[in-house]
Amino acid sequence: MSEEHKKEIGRSDIEGLTNPWPIRVAITLAAGITYSTLLPVLRQKVVSELYKDDFELKEIKVIGSDIEFKYAKKPKEEGILKGEQEHLRDITKEALDFEKKENLIKSYKIL
């Protein structure tokens, strides 16, 4: 990132830069649903929302009883700013809400 760009976005935003940026979610699955069933469905939903953005879903994986989504900004040398983190959190929430309505998820909490 150039020094000019750092000055433009402000010090507090720079401190929030990270790439990739993880979002971790505690999920209670619906009866009969497994993580191996849910992960591809969530991946497809999130990727379809990101196609028009400068972000990509780098990874989605199970960690214990949680799911972790890792997002990255394109091009890869740039970090994700604090305001952009909220946008990615919203996309994640939309995907989870959709699967909750489809009865794949009983409940979830973004950690």
Backbone bond lengths (Angstrom), bond angles and torsions (degrees), N, CA, C in turn:
res aa  C-N    CA-C-N  psi(-1)  N-CA   C-N-CA  omega(-1)  CA-C   N-CA-C  phi
1 M - - - 1.439 - - 1.521 107.53 -
2 S 1.311 117.73 134.61 1.454 121.50 -178.28 1.525 111.07 -72.92
3 E 1.328 115.32 156.33 1.467 120.49 177.85 1.526 110.40 -62.90
4 E 1.322 116.56 -36.77 1.466 120.77 179.06 1.526 110.48 -61.70
5 H 1.326 116.12 -43.16 1.466 120.28 179.67 1.525 110.43 -65.20
6 K 1.325 117.80 -39.53 1.460 121.39 178.38 1.523 111.07 -61.04
7 K 1.337 116.75 -41.76 1.466 120.50 178.63 1.524 110.45 -66.11
8 E 1.323 116.06 -37.87 1.460 121.91 -177.37 1.530 112.14 -65.38
9 I 1.322 117.89 -39.67 1.459 119.91 -175.18 1.517 113.60 -87.33
10 G 1.316 118.41 -16.80 1.463 120.79 176.77 1.510 113.10 93.06
11 R 1.316 115.66 151.84 1.467 122.48 -175.00 1.528 112.56 -62.84
12 S 1.320 119.23 -43.12 1.464 120.60 -176.52 1.524 111.50 -64.78
13 D 1.326 117.77 -33.76 1.459 120.32 177.59 1.524 111.35 -70.78
14 I 1.336 116.85 -36.93 1.457 120.86 179.97 1.516 110.16 -61.64
15 E 1.313 116.92 -39.95 1.453 120.43 -179.37 1.524 111.25 -64.28
16 G 1.325 117.50 -21.26 1.453 120.87 179.68 1.521 113.53 -90.55
17 L 1.339 117.48 0.25 1.453 120.24 -177.94 1.520 111.70 -69.32
18 T 1.291 115.55 135.29 1.459 121.63 173.45 1.521 107.78 -159.74
19 N 1.296 116.83 147.76 1.455 120.82 179.81 1.517 108.00 -156.99
20 P 1.301 122.77 113.85 1.459 126.30 1.41 1.529 112.40 -77.63
21 W 1.324 114.72 161.29 1.461 121.21 -178.24 1.525 109.33 -112.18
22 P 1.340 117.49 122.05 1.464 120.20 -178.11 1.528 113.40 -90.89
23 I 1.311 115.83 145.35 1.465 123.07 168.60 1.521 105.25 -124.83
24 R 1.315 115.64 124.86 1.466 120.34 -178.96 1.523 109.10 -109.51
25 V 1.330 115.85 137.69 1.457 121.84 -174.99 1.527 109.59 -132.68
26 A 1.334 115.56 129.14 1.465 121.06 171.65 1.522 106.78 -87.76
27 I 1.325 116.35 126.70 1.465 121.12 -174.22 1.521 110.30 -126.91
28 T 1.326 115.23 137.44 1.460 121.31 168.64 1.521 106.35 -105.09
29 L 1.321 115.82 115.39 1.462 120.80 -177.48 1.526 111.21 -77.25
30 A 1.311 115.73 150.51 1.465 121.12 173.68 1.527 108.61 -71.10
31 A 1.312 115.99 158.96 1.469 121.38 179.93 1.526 110.45 -56.90
32 G 1.321 116.14 134.03 1.454 121.22 177.40 1.519 115.14 83.40
33 I 1.317 118.02 -3.56 1.466 122.14 -179.15 1.522 108.59 -100.16
34 T 1.329 116.01 138.02 1.462 121.34 177.19 1.527 109.33 -116.10
35 Y 1.323 115.28 163.94 1.464 119.15 176.44 1.522 110.91 -62.24
36 S 1.331 117.14 -35.08 1.468 119.40 179.83 1.528 111.51 -66.28
37 T 1.317 117.60 -24.33 1.466 122.13 174.26 1.525 110.51 -80.40
38 L 1.317 116.29 -42.04 1.461 121.72 -172.87 1.529 113.81 -75.13
39 L 1.333 118.40 -40.88 1.467 120.61 -173.76 1.525 114.10 -57.40
40 P 1.337 120.36 -47.48 1.469 118.81 178.66 1.531 112.90 -62.92
41 V 1.312 116.78 -34.70 1.466 121.05 179.31 1.529 109.73 -66.42
42 L 1.336 116.80 -46.37 1.466 120.48 178.13 1.524 111.06 -63.89
43 R 1.332 116.80 -42.03 1.468 120.39 179.32 1.527 110.34 -57.80
44 Q 1.323 116.92 -47.64 1.464 121.18 -178.65 1.529 110.98 -61.49
45 K 1.315 117.02 -43.26 1.466 121.15 -178.82 1.526 110.83 -64.42
46 V 1.331 117.53 -46.27 1.468 121.40 -178.81 1.523 110.56 -66.26
47 V 1.322 117.56 -45.88 1.464 121.09 -179.17 1.523 110.67 -61.15
48 S 1.330 117.60 -38.72 1.468 119.85 179.03 1.525 111.67 -65.71
49 E 1.321 117.94 -28.38 1.466 121.58 176.60 1.527 111.75 -79.42
50 L 1.322 117.89 -27.33 1.465 122.04 -175.55 1.524 113.81 -87.94
51 Y 1.330 118.75 -10.81 1.461 120.59 -172.17 1.523 112.91 -56.74
52 K 1.315 117.61 -29.84 1.467 121.17 -176.83 1.525 112.50 -93.54
53 D 1.328 117.29 -3.36 1.463 122.39 -176.60 1.522 111.58 -101.63
54 D 1.331 114.35 175.17 1.461 121.49 176.31 1.519 111.38 -92.35
55 F 1.325 117.41 27.56 1.457 121.84 -177.11 1.517 110.17 -124.54
56 E 1.317 114.91 160.47 1.457 120.42 174.01 1.517 109.00 -140.77
57 L 1.317 115.37 151.86 1.455 121.44 174.28 1.519 106.26 -86.84
58 K 1.327 116.49 108.89 1.460 121.58 -177.92 1.520 111.48 -76.25
59 E 1.334 115.46 -38.09 1.458 118.95 -173.48 1.522 109.47 -161.01
60 I 1.309 115.22 147.92 1.458 121.55 170.37 1.525 105.11 -137.82
61 K 1.337 116.27 124.69 1.463 118.92 -175.66 1.515 110.77 -149.33
62 V 1.319 114.31 161.61 1.458 121.97 177.59 1.524 107.93 -91.15
63 I 1.332 115.80 130.33 1.461 122.64 174.54 1.519 106.17 -126.41
64 G 1.316 116.33 104.61 1.464 120.29 -174.82 1.513 109.36 65.79
65 S 1.334 116.42 -119.78 1.467 120.28 176.68 1.526 111.29 -106.06
66 D 1.330 117.16 12.20 1.463 123.05 179.70 1.525 110.19 -107.86
67 I 1.328 114.71 163.24 1.460 121.47 171.82 1.519 107.00 -115.22
68 E 1.332 116.35 135.49 1.458 120.94 177.77 1.525 109.10 -114.84
69 F 1.327 115.14 127.32 1.454 123.36 174.69 1.527 106.06 -102.48
70 K 1.337 118.31 130.30 1.465 121.01 175.68 1.519 108.09 -116.65
71 Y 1.332 114.26 119.10 1.458 121.67 -179.54 1.521 109.86 -106.51
72 A 1.330 116.16 149.00 1.458 121.61 174.98 1.519 108.29 -135.09
73 K 1.314 114.11 154.92 1.458 120.72 178.23 1.519 108.62 -97.13
74 K 1.321 115.60 143.28 1.458 120.79 175.27 1.522 107.63 -101.33
75 P 1.279 123.58 134.63 1.465 127.33 -5.12 1.525 111.28 -70.12
76 K 1.309 115.10 157.75 1.457 121.94 -170.21 1.523 115.20 -62.81
77 E 1.310 119.36 -21.98 1.467 119.53 -177.36 1.532 113.24 -76.08
78 E 1.293 117.94 -11.26 1.462 120.56 178.99 1.515 110.27 -91.53
79 G 1.318 116.23 150.25 1.458 121.04 176.64 1.519 110.91 -96.63
80 I 1.306 115.44 171.50 1.457 122.10 178.76 1.521 108.23 -95.75
81 L 1.324 116.61 123.00 1.461 121.97 -178.99 1.521 110.92 -79.70
82 K 1.319 115.50 163.47 1.468 120.82 -177.88 1.529 112.43 -56.03
83 G 1.321 118.22 -44.44 1.461 121.33 179.84 1.521 112.20 -64.25
84 E 1.318 115.89 -34.09 1.459 120.45 178.44 1.527 111.17 -72.38
85 Q 1.316 116.63 -29.15 1.460 120.64 176.69 1.525 110.38 -60.22
86 E 1.320 116.68 -40.14 1.470 120.99 178.91 1.530 110.59 -63.50
87 H 1.321 116.53 -40.19 1.469 121.56 177.56 1.534 110.36 -60.63
88 L 1.324 116.94 -44.91 1.466 121.06 179.47 1.523 111.37 -68.10
89 R 1.314 117.01 -35.62 1.468 120.98 176.35 1.535 109.37 -63.79
90 D 1.337 116.77 -40.58 1.470 120.87 178.66 1.531 111.50 -63.58
91 I 1.327 117.22 -41.93 1.466 120.94 178.60 1.525 110.27 -63.13
92 T 1.330 116.25 -42.37 1.462 120.80 178.07 1.520 110.23 -62.10
93 K 1.331 116.39 -44.40 1.467 121.78 -179.76 1.532 110.63 -62.41
94 E 1.326 117.43 -42.35 1.469 120.90 178.57 1.526 111.13 -60.24
95 A 1.323 117.08 -43.29 1.467 120.73 179.54 1.528 110.62 -64.10
96 L 1.329 116.45 -42.91 1.465 120.48 179.47 1.527 111.40 -66.66
97 D 1.332 117.08 -41.55 1.469 120.77 177.82 1.529 110.87 -61.34
98 F 1.327 116.33 -41.76 1.462 120.51 179.31 1.526 110.60 -61.06
99 E 1.330 116.77 -46.05 1.469 119.93 -178.78 1.525 111.46 -70.59
100 K 1.318 117.27 -26.04 1.464 120.39 174.42 1.533 109.53 -67.66
101 K 1.329 116.91 -42.50 1.469 120.95 177.14 1.526 111.51 -65.23
102 E 1.340 116.14 -30.19 1.466 121.32 178.57 1.531 111.78 -82.81
103 N 1.331 115.94 3.24 1.472 123.20 177.54 1.530 114.65 66.14
104 L 1.339 117.15 29.47 1.460 120.42 172.72 1.528 110.65 -92.13
105 I 1.330 115.68 -25.67 1.464 122.16 -178.67 1.520 108.29 -123.06
106 K 1.333 116.52 132.44 1.473 119.99 174.83 1.522 110.37 -80.05
107 S 1.338 116.02 -46.35 1.460 120.65 179.68 1.523 108.92 -158.25
108 Y 1.333 115.30 164.54 1.462 120.26 176.93 1.518 109.32 -154.24
109 K 1.316 114.43 161.62 1.461 121.30 174.98 1.519 107.91 -144.65
110 I 1.341 116.22 122.57 1.456 120.54 175.84 1.522 107.19 -76.53
111 L 1.320 115.23 123.31 1.467 120.95 -175.19 1.514 112.13 -86.93
